[in-house]
Amino acid sequence: PSDYLLLLRMEKAKEMLRESTLSVKEIGTAVGYVDSSSFIRRFRQYMAMTPAQYRQMIYTQNHDTKEQ
C-alpha cells in the first residue's frame, strides 16, 4: 500500500509540475508532504532528479517542440 501511495503522489506531483505554476512547496503540500524537503527527497528517489529539474526538463522539451 505504501508503494502505491507513493506512486499516486509522484504521478500527481509530475502532473502538477507540468501543468501549473504552483511552487514546489505548494505541490508537495498538495500531494501530502508536510515539508518541502521531504517531498524533494522522495521525488528525487522516484525520478532521479529534483522537482525543479523535472519542471525545467518539461519546459525545455515543450519549448524545443514548439520551435520545430
All heavy atoms as TSV, in Angstrom:
chain	resi	resn	atom	element	x	y	z
A	1	PRO	N	N	0.800	-1.226	0.000
A	1	PRO	CA	C	0.000	0.000	0.000
A	1	PRO	C	C	0.834	1.278	0.000
A	1	PRO	O	O	0.488	2.231	-0.664
A	1	PRO	CB	C	-0.826	-0.088	1.271
A	1	PRO	CG	C	-0.852	-1.527	1.626
A	1	PRO	CD	C	0.405	-2.103	1.078
A	2	SER	N	N	1.953	1.268	0.735
A	2	SER	CA	C	2.762	2.491	0.777
A	2	SER	C	C	3.427	2.763	-0.571
A	2	SER	O	O	3.584	3.924	-0.955
A	2	SER	CB	C	3.798	2.421	1.895
A	2	SER	OG	O	4.706	1.380	1.664
A	3	ASP	N	N	3.804	1.709	-1.291
A	3	ASP	CA	C	4.384	1.899	-2.624
A	3	ASP	C	C	3.352	2.481	-3.583
A	3	ASP	O	O	3.670	3.351	-4.402
A	3	ASP	CB	C	4.921	0.580	-3.185
A	3	ASP	CG	C	6.190	0.112	-2.486
A	3	ASP	OD1	O	6.836	0.937	-1.800
A	3	ASP	OD2	O	6.532	-1.063	-2.633
A	4	TYR	N	N	2.130	2.014	-3.476
A	4	TYR	CA	C	1.058	2.517	-4.330
A	4	TYR	C	C	0.761	3.983	-4.005
A	4	TYR	O	O	0.577	4.800	-4.914
A	4	TYR	CB	C	-0.201	1.665	-4.172
A	4	TYR	CG	C	-1.327	2.106	-5.067
A	4	TYR	CD1	C	-1.228	1.994	-6.452
A	4	TYR	CD2	C	-2.487	2.653	-4.532
A	4	TYR	CE1	C	-2.253	2.416	-7.279
A	4	TYR	CE2	C	-3.519	3.073	-5.354
A	4	TYR	CZ	C	-3.396	2.952	-6.728
A	4	TYR	OH	O	-4.415	3.362	-7.547
A	5	LEU	N	N	0.740	4.323	-2.731
A	5	LEU	CA	C	0.519	5.706	-2.330
A	5	LEU	C	C	1.637	6.599	-2.861
A	5	LEU	O	O	1.379	7.701	-3.367
A	5	LEU	CB	C	0.415	5.827	-0.806
A	5	LEU	CG	C	0.177	7.229	-0.257
A	5	LEU	CD1	C	-1.094	7.846	-0.825
A	5	LEU	CD2	C	0.124	7.187	1.264
A	6	LEU	N	N	2.868	6.126	-2.781
A	6	LEU	CA	C	3.999	6.888	-3.324
A	6	LEU	C	C	3.812	7.101	-4.822
A	6	LEU	O	O	4.005	8.214	-5.321
A	6	LEU	CB	C	5.320	6.165	-3.045
A	6	LEU	CG	C	6.556	6.795	-3.676
A	6	LEU	CD1	C	6.814	8.194	-3.116
A	6	LEU	CD2	C	7.768	5.902	-3.481
A	7	LEU	N	N	3.431	6.058	-5.541
A	7	LEU	CA	C	3.193	6.162	-6.977
A	7	LEU	C	C	2.128	7.219	-7.276
A	7	LEU	O	O	2.324	8.083	-8.141
A	7	LEU	CB	C	2.758	4.803	-7.544
A	7	LEU	CG	C	2.287	4.812	-8.995
A	7	LEU	CD1	C	3.461	5.023	-9.932
A	7	LEU	CD2	C	1.569	3.519	-9.325
A	8	LEU	N	N	1.019	7.172	-6.568
A	8	LEU	CA	C	-0.048	8.148	-6.788
A	8	LEU	C	C	0.431	9.575	-6.518
A	8	LEU	O	O	0.164	10.493	-7.297
A	8	LEU	CB	C	-1.248	7.843	-5.891
A	8	LEU	CG	C	-2.050	6.592	-6.218
A	8	LEU	CD1	C	-3.168	6.409	-5.192
A	8	LEU	CD2	C	-2.629	6.662	-7.611
A	9	ARG	N	N	1.138	9.745	-5.411
A	9	ARG	CA	C	1.641	11.083	-5.059
A	9	ARG	C	C	2.609	11.609	-6.110
A	9	ARG	O	O	2.539	12.771	-6.512
A	9	ARG	CB	C	2.335	11.049	-3.695
A	9	ARG	CG	C	1.399	10.964	-2.532
A	9	ARG	CD	C	2.173	10.874	-1.239
A	9	ARG	NE	N	1.291	11.072	-0.099
A	9	ARG	CZ	C	1.681	10.955	1.153
A	9	ARG	NH1	N	2.928	10.642	1.444
A	9	ARG	NH2	N	0.823	11.150	2.134
A	10	MET	N	N	3.528	10.765	-6.544
A	10	MET	CA	C	4.538	11.201	-7.503
A	10	MET	C	C	3.932	11.485	-8.876
A	10	MET	O	O	4.303	12.458	-9.538
A	10	MET	CB	C	5.660	10.160	-7.628
A	10	MET	CG	C	6.503	10.032	-6.370
A	10	MET	SD	S	7.338	11.566	-5.912
A	10	MET	CE	C	6.546	11.959	-4.351
A	11	GLU	N	N	2.987	10.683	-9.300
A	11	GLU	CA	C	2.343	10.930	-10.593
A	11	GLU	C	C	1.531	12.218	-10.554
A	11	GLU	O	O	1.531	12.989	-11.516
A	11	GLU	CB	C	1.479	9.738	-11.013
A	11	GLU	CG	C	2.293	8.500	-11.370
A	11	GLU	CD	C	3.337	8.739	-12.460
A	11	GLU	OE1	O	2.997	9.352	-13.499
A	11	GLU	OE2	O	4.492	8.316	-12.280
A	12	LYS	N	N	0.847	12.476	-9.456
A	12	LYS	CA	C	0.105	13.726	-9.302
A	12	LYS	C	C	1.069	14.911	-9.245
A	12	LYS	O	O	0.821	15.960	-9.857
A	12	LYS	CB	C	-0.774	13.681	-8.045
A	12	LYS	CG	C	-1.643	14.901	-7.866
A	12	LYS	CD	C	-2.632	15.054	-9.004
A	12	LYS	CE	C	-3.545	16.241	-8.788
A	12	LYS	NZ	N	-4.454	16.440	-9.918
A	13	ALA	N	N	2.183	14.744	-8.553
A	13	ALA	CA	C	3.181	15.817	-8.476
A	13	ALA	C	C	3.745	16.119	-9.864
A	13	ALA	O	O	3.895	17.290	-10.234
A	13	ALA	CB	C	4.302	15.430	-7.512
A	14	LYS	N	N	4.035	15.089	-10.636
A	14	LYS	CA	C	4.542	15.295	-12.002
A	14	LYS	C	C	3.531	16.055	-12.850
A	14	LYS	O	O	3.890	16.978	-13.582
A	14	LYS	CB	C	4.884	13.953	-12.651
A	14	LYS	CG	C	6.154	13.318	-12.105
A	14	LYS	CD	C	6.341	11.882	-12.525
A	14	LYS	CE	C	6.158	11.586	-13.970
A	14	LYS	NZ	N	6.341	10.163	-14.300
A	15	GLU	N	N	2.268	15.673	-12.721
A	15	GLU	CA	C	1.208	16.367	-13.458
A	15	GLU	C	C	1.154	17.839	-13.061
A	15	GLU	O	O	1.075	18.727	-13.914
A	15	GLU	CB	C	-0.131	15.689	-13.169
A	15	GLU	CG	C	-1.322	16.366	-13.786
A	15	GLU	CD	C	-2.629	15.741	-13.337
A	15	GLU	OE1	O	-2.693	14.521	-13.111
A	15	GLU	OE2	O	-3.608	16.505	-13.191
A	16	MET	N	N	1.213	18.100	-11.775
A	16	MET	CA	C	1.142	19.482	-11.288
A	16	MET	C	C	2.375	20.282	-11.706
A	16	MET	O	O	2.266	21.470	-12.026
A	16	MET	CB	C	0.967	19.492	-9.775
A	16	MET	CG	C	-0.379	18.939	-9.338
A	16	MET	SD	S	-0.564	18.847	-7.548
A	16	MET	CE	C	-0.968	20.569	-7.210
A	17	LEU	N	N	3.533	19.662	-11.717
A	17	LEU	CA	C	4.746	20.351	-12.153
A	17	LEU	C	C	4.664	20.709	-13.637
A	17	LEU	O	O	5.147	21.754	-14.061
A	17	LEU	CB	C	5.979	19.484	-11.888
A	17	LEU	CG	C	6.391	19.367	-10.427
A	17	LEU	CD1	C	7.324	18.183	-10.224
A	17	LEU	CD2	C	7.045	20.666	-9.952
A	18	ARG	N	N	4.044	19.836	-14.417
A	18	ARG	CA	C	3.888	20.089	-15.860
A	18	ARG	C	C	2.843	21.157	-16.153
A	18	ARG	O	O	3.018	21.963	-17.063
A	18	ARG	CB	C	3.462	18.808	-16.603
A	18	ARG	CG	C	4.530	17.788	-16.795
A	18	ARG	CD	C	4.083	16.678	-17.747
A	18	ARG	NE	N	2.785	16.086	-17.396
A	18	ARG	CZ	C	2.633	15.016	-16.620
A	18	ARG	NH1	N	3.677	14.408	-16.102
A	18	ARG	NH2	N	1.428	14.544	-16.366
A	19	GLU	N	N	1.740	21.128	-15.406
A	19	GLU	CA	C	0.565	21.884	-15.815
A	19	GLU	C	C	0.219	23.089	-14.950
A	19	GLU	O	O	-0.777	23.759	-15.221
A	19	GLU	CB	C	-0.634	20.932	-15.872
A	19	GLU	CG	C	-0.429	19.826	-16.885
A	19	GLU	CD	C	-1.534	18.795	-16.890
A	19	GLU	OE1	O	-2.537	18.976	-16.153
A	19	GLU	OE2	O	-1.396	17.809	-17.631
A	20	SER	N	N	1.007	23.360	-13.925
A	20	SER	CA	C	0.690	24.511	-13.075
A	20	SER	C	C	1.942	25.341	-12.833
A	20	SER	O	O	3.051	24.929	-13.153
A	20	SER	CB	C	0.118	24.042	-11.731
A	20	SER	OG	O	1.149	23.585	-10.878
A	21	THR	N	N	1.707	26.496	-12.265
A	21	THR	CA	C	2.822	27.361	-11.878
A	21	THR	C	C	2.988	27.394	-10.362
A	21	THR	O	O	3.691	28.240	-9.837
A	21	THR	CB	C	2.610	28.796	-12.416
A	21	THR	OG1	O	1.369	29.288	-11.911
A	21	THR	CG2	C	2.608	28.821	-13.931
A	22	LEU	N	N	2.335	26.459	-9.671
A	22	LEU	CA	C	2.488	26.381	-8.219
A	22	LEU	C	C	3.943	26.120	-7.869
A	22	LEU	O	O	4.674	25.471	-8.628
A	22	LEU	CB	C	1.634	25.254	-7.649
A	22	LEU	CG	C	0.113	25.413	-7.748
A	22	LEU	CD1	C	-0.574	24.129	-7.297
A	22	LEU	CD2	C	-0.343	26.583	-6.916
A	23	SER	N	N	4.356	26.573	-6.708
A	23	SER	CA	C	5.729	26.329	-6.255
A	23	SER	C	C	5.901	24.857	-5.883
A	23	SER	O	O	4.923	24.140	-5.646
A	23	SER	CB	C	6.043	27.204	-5.037
A	23	SER	OG	O	5.322	26.745	-3.909
A	24	VAL	N	N	7.129	24.431	-5.820
A	24	VAL	CA	C	7.442	23.058	-5.417
A	24	VAL	C	C	6.885	22.804	-4.018
A	24	VAL	O	O	6.314	21.737	-3.751
A	24	VAL	CB	C	8.967	22.801	-5.481
A	24	VAL	CG1	C	9.336	21.490	-4.826
A	24	VAL	CG2	C	9.447	22.839	-6.929
A	25	LYS	N	N	7.007	23.769	-3.148
A	25	LYS	CA	C	6.473	23.625	-1.783
A	25	LYS	C	C	4.955	23.424	-1.808
A	25	LYS	O	O	4.425	22.550	-1.113
A	25	LYS	CB	C	6.834	24.861	-0.949
A	25	LYS	CG	C	6.357	24.785	0.480
A	25	LYS	CD	C	6.788	26.009	1.265
A	25	LYS	CE	C	6.314	25.878	2.697
A	25	LYS	NZ	N	6.749	26.987	3.529
A	26	GLU	N	N	4.263	24.217	-2.606
A	26	GLU	CA	C	2.807	24.097	-2.703
A	26	GLU	C	C	2.396	22.739	-3.275
A	26	GLU	O	O	1.436	22.125	-2.811
A	26	GLU	CB	C	2.237	25.216	-3.567
A	26	GLU	CG	C	2.325	26.582	-2.924
A	26	GLU	CD	C	1.975	27.700	-3.874
A	26	GLU	OE1	O	2.432	27.688	-5.035
A	26	GLU	OE2	O	1.236	28.605	-3.443
A	27	ILE	N	N	3.132	22.275	-4.258
A	27	ILE	CA	C	2.828	20.968	-4.847
A	27	ILE	C	C	3.086	19.866	-3.832
A	27	ILE	O	O	2.280	18.942	-3.689
A	27	ILE	CB	C	3.623	20.758	-6.147
A	27	ILE	CG1	C	3.110	21.721	-7.226
A	27	ILE	CG2	C	3.529	19.299	-6.617
A	27	ILE	CD1	C	3.931	21.759	-8.486
A	28	GLY	N	N	4.189	19.947	-3.118
A	28	GLY	CA	C	4.484	18.961	-2.084
A	28	GLY	C	C	3.374	18.876	-1.053
A	28	GLY	O	O	2.925	17.790	-0.679
A	29	THR	N	N	2.896	20.027	-0.625
A	29	THR	CA	C	1.786	20.070	0.340
A	29	THR	C	C	0.526	19.466	-0.269
A	29	THR	O	O	-0.177	18.688	0.381
A	29	THR	CB	C	1.525	21.518	0.791
A	29	THR	OG1	O	2.722	22.027	1.402
A	29	THR	CG2	C	0.381	21.593	1.780
A	30	ALA	N	N	0.259	19.783	-1.523
A	30	ALA	CA	C	-0.952	19.297	-2.190
A	30	ALA	C	C	-0.971	17.774	-2.332
A	30	ALA	O	O	-2.040	17.167	-2.322
A	30	ALA	CB	C	-1.086	19.946	-3.562
A	31	VAL	N	N	0.209	17.168	-2.452
A	31	VAL	CA	C	0.254	15.702	-2.605
A	31	VAL	C	C	0.536	14.990	-1.285
A	31	VAL	O	O	0.759	13.786	-1.267
A	31	VAL	CB	C	1.242	15.248	-3.715
A	31	VAL	CG1	C	0.805	15.776	-5.064
A	31	VAL	CG2	C	2.676	15.639	-3.396
A	32	GLY	N	N	0.524	15.737	-0.179
A	32	GLY	CA	C	0.549	15.094	1.126
A	32	GLY	C	C	1.827	15.147	1.926
A	32	GLY	O	O	1.962	14.436	2.919
A	33	TYR	N	N	2.763	16.006	1.540
A	33	TYR	CA	C	4.005	16.124	2.307
A	33	TYR	C	C	3.936	17.353	3.205
A	33	TYR	O	O	3.506	18.418	2.778
A	33	TYR	CB	C	5.219	16.197	1.374
A	33	TYR	CG	C	5.505	14.855	0.750
A	33	TYR	CD1	C	4.907	14.490	-0.445
A	33	TYR	CD2	C	6.333	13.936	1.365
A	33	TYR	CE1	C	5.124	13.251	-1.016
A	33	TYR	CE2	C	6.565	12.689	0.810
A	33	TYR	CZ	C	5.960	12.355	-0.377
A	33	TYR	OH	O	6.174	11.118	-0.933
A	34	VAL	N	N	4.374	17.195	4.437
A	34	VAL	CA	C	4.300	18.277	5.414
A	34	VAL	C	C	5.342	19.353	5.131
A	34	VAL	O	O	5.084	20.536	5.301
A	34	VAL	CB	C	4.473	17.720	6.858
A	34	VAL	CG1	C	4.430	18.830	7.877
A	34	VAL	CG2	C	3.410	16.676	7.146
A	35	ASP	N	N	6.518	18.942	4.678
A	35	ASP	CA	C	7.551	19.927	4.374
A	35	ASP	C	C	8.169	19.640	3.007
A	35	ASP	O	O	8.176	18.507	2.532
A	35	ASP	CB	C	8.617	19.977	5.468
A	35	ASP	CG	C	9.372	18.679	5.613
A	35	ASP	OD1	O	10.359	18.493	4.867
A	35	ASP	OD2	O	8.971	17.845	6.451
A	36	SER	N	N	8.673	20.687	2.382
A	36	SER	CA	C	9.177	20.568	1.015
A	36	SER	C	C	10.424	19.700	0.923
A	36	SER	O	O	10.619	19.023	-0.092
A	36	SER	CB	C	9.446	21.946	0.419
A	36	SER	OG	O	10.381	22.662	1.182
A	37	SER	N	N	11.250	19.669	1.956
A	37	SER	CA	C	12.463	18.859	1.871
A	37	SER	C	C	12.135	17.365	1.787
A	37	SER	O	O	12.787	16.622	1.046
A	37	SER	CB	C	13.416	19.146	3.034
A	37	SER	OG	O	12.808	18.832	4.266
A	38	SER	N	N	11.116	16.925	2.501
A	38	SER	CA	C	10.693	15.518	2.402
A	38	SER	C	C	10.174	15.214	1.006
A	38	SER	O	O	10.475	14.171	0.423
A	38	SER	CB	C	9.595	15.203	3.415
A	38	SER	OG	O	10.069	15.349	4.720
A	39	PHE	N	N	9.381	16.122	0.473
A	39	PHE	CA	C	8.846	15.945	-0.874
A	39	PHE	C	C	9.969	15.890	-1.906
A	39	PHE	O	O	10.004	14.995	-2.755
A	39	PHE	CB	C	7.863	17.074	-1.206
A	39	PHE	CG	C	7.472	17.126	-2.653
A	39	PHE	CD1	C	6.833	16.050	-3.255
A	39	PHE	CD2	C	7.742	18.242	-3.420
A	39	PHE	CE1	C	6.469	16.089	-4.596
A	39	PHE	CE2	C	7.381	18.298	-4.751
A	39	PHE	CZ	C	6.741	17.224	-5.347
A	40	ILE	N	N	10.894	16.816	-1.826
A	40	ILE	CA	C	12.000	16.862	-2.789
A	40	ILE	C	C	12.830	15.590	-2.702
A	40	ILE	O	O	13.206	15.002	-3.723
A	40	ILE	CB	C	12.864	18.122	-2.568
A	40	ILE	CG1	C	12.047	19.370	-2.926
A	40	ILE	CG2	C	14.157	18.053	-3.367
A	40	ILE	CD1	C	12.669	20.676	-2.465
A	41	ARG	N	N	13.112	15.140	-1.504
A	41	ARG	CA	C	13.908	13.914	-1.306
A	41	ARG	C	C	13.203	12.706	-1.931
A	41	ARG	O	O	13.811	11.929	-2.659
A	41	ARG	CB	C	14.168	13.698	0.184
A	41	ARG	CG	C	15.066	12.528	0.485
A	41	ARG	CD	C	15.496	12.462	1.953
A	41	ARG	NE	N	14.411	12.676	2.906
A	41	ARG	CZ	C	14.221	13.794	3.619
A	41	ARG	NH1	N	15.046	14.817	3.503
A	41	ARG	NH2	N	13.219	13.891	4.473
A	42	ARG	N	N	11.909	12.543	-1.677
A	42	ARG	CA	C	11.161	11.400	-2.232
A	42	ARG	C	C	11.034	11.512	-3.749
A	42	ARG	O	O	11.138	10.525	-4.459
A	42	ARG	CB	C	9.777	11.311	-1.597
A	42	ARG	CG	C	9.831	10.952	-0.136
A	42	ARG	CD	C	10.405	9.581	0.090
A	42	ARG	NE	N	9.315	8.623	0.036
A	42	ARG	CZ	C	9.483	7.321	0.002
A	42	ARG	NH1	N	10.684	6.811	0.015
A	42	ARG	NH2	N	8.457	6.530	-0.039
A	43	PHE	N	N	10.828	12.711	-4.248
A	43	PHE	CA	C	10.727	12.904	-5.691
A	43	PHE	C	C	12.052	12.537	-6.357
A	43	PHE	O	O	12.063	11.863	-7.387
A	43	PHE	CB	C	10.349	14.360	-6.017
A	43	PHE	CG	C	9.955	14.574	-7.446
A	43	PHE	CD1	C	8.631	14.493	-7.818
A	43	PHE	CD2	C	10.901	14.858	-8.425
A	43	PHE	CE1	C	8.242	14.688	-9.144
A	43	PHE	CE2	C	10.538	15.049	-9.745
A	43	PHE	CZ	C	9.205	14.960	-10.106
A	44	ARG	N	N	13.149	12.950	-5.759
A	44	ARG	CA	C	14.469	12.624	-6.311
A	44	ARG	C	C	14.707	11.117	-6.300
A	44	ARG	O	O	15.258	10.565	-7.258
A	44	ARG	CB	C	15.569	13.332	-5.526
A	44	ARG	CG	C	16.934	13.153	-6.184
A	44	ARG	CD	C	18.047	13.848	-5.449
A	44	ARG	NE	N	17.671	15.207	-5.100
A	44	ARG	CZ	C	18.197	15.882	-4.087
A	44	ARG	NH1	N	19.100	15.342	-3.323
A	44	ARG	NH2	N	17.797	17.101	-3.823
A	45	GLN	N	N	14.290	10.432	-5.262
A	45	GLN	CA	C	14.424	8.970	-5.216
A	45	GLN	C	C	13.584	8.318	-6.310
A	45	GLN	O	O	14.012	7.348	-6.927
A	45	GLN	CB	C	13.980	8.426	-3.851
A	45	GLN	CG	C	14.911	8.758	-2.720
A	45	GLN	CD	C	14.326	8.393	-1.350
A	45	GLN	OE1	O	13.126	8.147	-1.216
A	45	GLN	NE2	N	15.174	8.386	-0.338
A	46	TYR	N	N	12.419	8.863	-6.562
A	46	TYR	CA	C	11.487	8.294	-7.538
A	46	TYR	C	C	11.889	8.604	-8.982
A	46	TYR	O	O	11.807	7.745	-9.856
A	46	TYR	CB	C	10.086	8.843	-7.252
A	46	TYR	CG	C	8.995	8.257	-8.107
A	46	TYR	CD1	C	8.505	6.978	-7.868
A	46	TYR	CD2	C	8.433	8.993	-9.139
A	46	TYR	CE1	C	7.490	6.441	-8.637
A	46	TYR	CE2	C	7.411	8.464	-9.918
A	46	TYR	CZ	C	6.949	7.191	-9.666
A	46	TYR	OH	O	5.945	6.662	-10.429
A	47	MET	N	N	12.339	9.836	-9.232
A	47	MET	CA	C	12.596	10.293	-10.599
A	47	MET	C	C	14.076	10.502	-10.933
A	47	MET	O	O	14.393	10.815	-12.072
A	47	MET	CB	C	11.866	11.630	-10.839
A	47	MET	CG	C	10.374	11.522	-10.930
A	47	MET	SD	S	9.816	10.569	-12.352
A	47	MET	CE	C	10.428	11.581	-13.696
A	48	ALA	N	N	14.955	10.386	-9.967
A	48	ALA	CA	C	16.396	10.623	-10.163
A	48	ALA	C	C	16.685	12.075	-10.582
A	48	ALA	O	O	17.655	12.357	-11.275
A	48	ALA	CB	C	16.989	9.640	-11.162
A	49	MET	N	N	15.813	12.984	-10.158
A	49	MET	CA	C	16.012	14.420	-10.347
A	49	MET	C	C	15.085	15.147	-9.386
A	49	MET	O	O	14.119	14.561	-8.907
A	49	MET	CB	C	15.733	14.842	-11.799
A	49	MET	CG	C	14.306	14.684	-12.245
A	49	MET	SD	S	14.011	15.189	-13.965
A	49	MET	CE	C	14.768	13.844	-14.836
A	50	THR	N	N	15.403	16.396	-9.122
A	50	THR	CA	C	14.551	17.178	-8.225
A	50	THR	C	C	13.292	17.627	-8.962
A	50	THR	O	O	13.260	17.619	-10.203
A	50	THR	CB	C	15.295	18.423	-7.708
A	50	THR	OG1	O	15.525	19.308	-8.807
A	50	THR	CG2	C	16.599	18.060	-7.012
A	51	PRO	N	N	12.271	18.053	-8.225
A	51	PRO	CA	C	11.079	18.581	-8.890
A	51	PRO	C	C	11.404	19.775	-9.808
A	51	PRO	O	O	10.847	19.883	-10.906
A	51	PRO	CB	C	10.175	19.012	-7.735
A	51	PRO	CG	C	10.606	18.154	-6.588
A	51	PRO	CD	C	12.078	17.963	-6.772
A	52	ALA	N	N	12.291	20.645	-9.372
A	52	ALA	CA	C	12.663	21.796	-10.197
A	52	ALA	C	C	13.357	21.343	-11.483
A	52	ALA	O	O	13.113	21.901	-12.564
A	52	ALA	CB	C	13.565	22.744	-9.411
A	53	GLN	N	N	14.219	20.345	-11.395
A	53	GLN	CA	C	14.875	19.818	-12.586
A	53	GLN	C	C	13.858	19.185	-13.532
A	53	GLN	O	O	13.946	19.345	-14.750
A	53	GLN	CB	C	15.945	18.791	-12.201
A	53	GLN	CG	C	17.144	19.397	-11.524
A	53	GLN	CD	C	18.054	18.336	-10.907
A	53	GLN	OE1	O	17.604	17.272	-10.493
A	53	GLN	NE2	N	19.339	18.651	-10.842
A	54	TYR	N	N	12.883	18.466	-12.973
A	54	TYR	CA	C	11.838	17.859	-13.782
A	54	TYR	C	C	11.042	18.938	-14.512
A	54	TYR	O	O	10.800	18.837	-15.717
A	54	TYR	CB	C	10.912	17.011	-12.902
A	54	TYR	CG	C	9.772	16.401	-13.661
A	54	TYR	CD1	C	9.966	15.242	-14.421
A	54	TYR	CD2	C	8.498	16.963	-13.642
A	54	TYR	CE1	C	8.917	14.682	-15.142
A	54	TYR	CE2	C	7.452	16.404	-14.351
A	54	TYR	CZ	C	7.676	15.257	-15.105
A	54	TYR	OH	O	6.641	14.708	-15.822
A	55	ARG	N	N	10.652	19.978	-13.803
A	55	ARG	CA	C	9.886	21.071	-14.411
A	55	ARG	C	C	10.697	21.734	-15.519
A	55	ARG	O	O	10.174	22.027	-16.592
A	55	ARG	CB	C	9.489	22.083	-13.343
A	55	ARG	CG	C	8.674	23.231	-13.887
A	55	ARG	CD	C	8.201	24.141	-12.780
A	55	ARG	NE	N	6.846	23.776	-12.404
A	55	ARG	CZ	C	6.222	24.232	-11.336
A	55	ARG	NH1	N	6.837	25.038	-10.506
A	55	ARG	NH2	N	4.989	23.875	-11.072
A	56	GLN	N	N	11.980	21.951	-15.292
A	56	GLN	CA	C	12.837	22.561	-16.303
A	56	GLN	C	C	12.966	21.653	-17.521
A	56	GLN	O	O	12.930	22.118	-18.664
A	56	GLN	CB	C	14.227	22.871	-15.721
A	56	GLN	CG	C	15.144	23.566	-16.702
A	56	GLN	CD	C	14.615	24.914	-17.161
A	56	GLN	OE1	O	14.153	25.715	-16.353
A	56	GLN	NE2	N	14.663	25.183	-18.445
A	57	MET	N	N	13.093	20.344	-17.306
A	57	MET	CA	C	13.195	19.386	-18.405
A	57	MET	C	C	11.927	19.430	-19.259
A	57	MET	O	O	11.990	19.470	-20.494
A	57	MET	CB	C	13.413	17.972	-17.863
A	57	MET	CG	C	13.493	16.909	-18.936
A	57	MET	SD	S	13.495	15.236	-18.255
A	57	MET	CE	C	11.763	15.079	-17.780
A	58	ILE	N	N	10.764	19.443	-18.623
A	58	ILE	CA	C	9.490	19.502	-19.338
A	58	ILE	C	C	9.376	20.813	-20.108
A	58	ILE	O	O	8.984	20.835	-21.275
A	58	ILE	CB	C	8.297	19.325	-18.367
A	58	ILE	CG1	C	8.312	17.932	-17.746
A	58	ILE	CG2	C	6.974	19.608	-19.066
A	58	ILE	CD1	C	8.223	16.786	-18.731
A	59	TYR	N	N	9.753	21.904	-19.478
A	59	TYR	CA	C	9.703	23.209	-20.140
A	59	TYR	C	C	10.596	23.209	-21.377
A	59	TYR	O	O	10.189	23.659	-22.445
A	59	TYR	CB	C	10.138	24.312	-19.167
A	59	TYR	CG	C	10.263	25.663	-19.834
A	59	TYR	CD1	C	9.135	26.448	-20.062
A	59	TYR	CD2	C	11.500	26.140	-20.250
A	59	TYR	CE1	C	9.238	27.674	-20.695
A	59	TYR	CE2	C	11.610	27.365	-20.886
A	59	TYR	CZ	C	10.483	28.127	-21.109
A	59	TYR	OH	O	10.597	29.334	-21.749
A	60	THR	N	N	11.797	22.689	-21.239
A	60	THR	CA	C	12.741	22.640	-22.355
A	60	THR	C	C	12.205	21.771	-23.482
A	60	THR	O	O	12.280	22.149	-24.649
A	60	THR	CB	C	14.113	22.124	-21.870
A	60	THR	OG1	O	14.592	22.998	-20.845
A	60	THR	CG2	C	15.114	22.077	-23.003
A	61	GLN	N	N	11.656	20.618	-23.147
A	61	GLN	CA	C	11.088	19.731	-24.168
A	61	GLN	C	C	9.951	20.419	-24.902
A	61	GLN	O	O	9.862	20.353	-26.126
A	61	GLN	CB	C	10.578	18.430	-23.544
A	61	GLN	CG	C	11.669	17.488	-23.121
A	61	GLN	CD	C	11.130	16.257	-22.392
A	61	GLN	OE1	O	9.955	16.167	-22.053
A	61	GLN	NE2	N	12.006	15.311	-22.139
A	62	ASN	N	N	9.070	21.069	-24.175
A	62	ASN	CA	C	7.937	21.755	-24.797
A	62	ASN	C	C	8.403	22.924	-25.652
A	62	ASN	O	O	7.871	23.163	-26.728
A	62	ASN	CB	C	6.941	22.239	-23.744
A	62	ASN	CG	C	6.180	21.101	-23.107
A	62	ASN	OD1	O	6.114	20.001	-23.641
A	62	ASN	ND2	N	5.614	21.357	-21.949
A	63	HIS	N	N	9.394	23.641	-25.173
A	63	HIS	CA	C	9.920	24.788	-25.903
A	63	HIS	C	C	10.596	24.333	-27.197
A	63	HIS	O	O	10.396	24.935	-28.243
A	63	HIS	CB	C	10.893	25.564	-25.008
A	63	HIS	CG	C	11.355	26.847	-25.599
A	63	HIS	ND1	N	10.513	27.918	-25.771
A	63	HIS	CD2	C	12.563	27.221	-26.091
A	63	HIS	CE1	C	11.193	28.906	-26.337
A	63	HIS	NE2	N	12.430	28.517	-26.531
A	64	ASP	N	N	11.378	23.257	-27.109
A	64	ASP	CA	C	12.055	22.710	-28.286
A	64	ASP	C	C	11.052	22.198	-29.319
A	64	ASP	O	O	11.224	22.365	-30.509
A	64	ASP	CB	C	13.024	21.593	-27.911
A	64	ASP	CG	C	14.247	22.098	-27.156
A	64	ASP	OD1	O	14.468	23.331	-27.139
A	64	ASP	OD2	O	14.970	21.273	-26.574
A	65	THR	N	N	9.988	21.566	-28.852
A	65	THR	CA	C	8.958	21.028	-29.746
A	65	THR	C	C	8.237	22.146	-30.486
A	65	THR	O	O	7.950	22.029	-31.678
A	65	THR	CB	C	7.928	20.190	-28.945
A	65	THR	OG1	O	8.630	19.162	-28.258
A	65	THR	CG2	C	6.882	19.584	-29.843
A	66	LYS	N	N	7.966	23.248	-29.816
A	66	LYS	CA	C	7.264	24.369	-30.441
A	66	LYS	C	C	8.110	25.050	-31.511
A	66	LYS	O	O	7.582	25.617	-32.456
A	66	LYS	CB	C	6.828	25.382	-29.388
A	66	LYS	CG	C	5.710	24.874	-28.510
A	66	LYS	CD	C	5.358	25.871	-27.437
A	66	LYS	CE	C	4.295	25.286	-26.514
A	66	LYS	NZ	N	4.010	26.161	-25.393
A	67	GLU	N	N	9.433	24.998	-31.365
A	67	GLU	CA	C	10.322	25.624	-32.329
A	67	GLU	C	C	10.439	24.826	-33.623
A	67	GLU	O	O	10.816	25.348	-34.644
A	67	GLU	CB	C	11.716	25.825	-31.723
A	67	GLU	CG	C	11.734	26.905	-30.668
A	67	GLU	CD	C	13.123	27.131	-30.106
A	67	GLU	OE1	O	14.044	26.379	-30.449
A	67	GLU	OE2	O	13.271	28.064	-29.306
A	68	GLN	N	N	10.135	23.553	-33.565
A	68	GLN	CA	C	10.306	22.704	-34.760
A	68	GLN	C	C	9.155	22.815	-35.714
A	68	GLN	O	O	8.103	23.182	-35.532
A	68	GLN	CB	C	10.479	21.241	-34.340
A	68	GLN	CG	C	11.758	21.029	-33.604
A	68	GLN	CD	C	11.938	19.578	-33.157
A	68	GLN	OE1	O	11.108	18.718	-33.416
A	68	GLN	NE2	N	13.034	19.318	-32.491
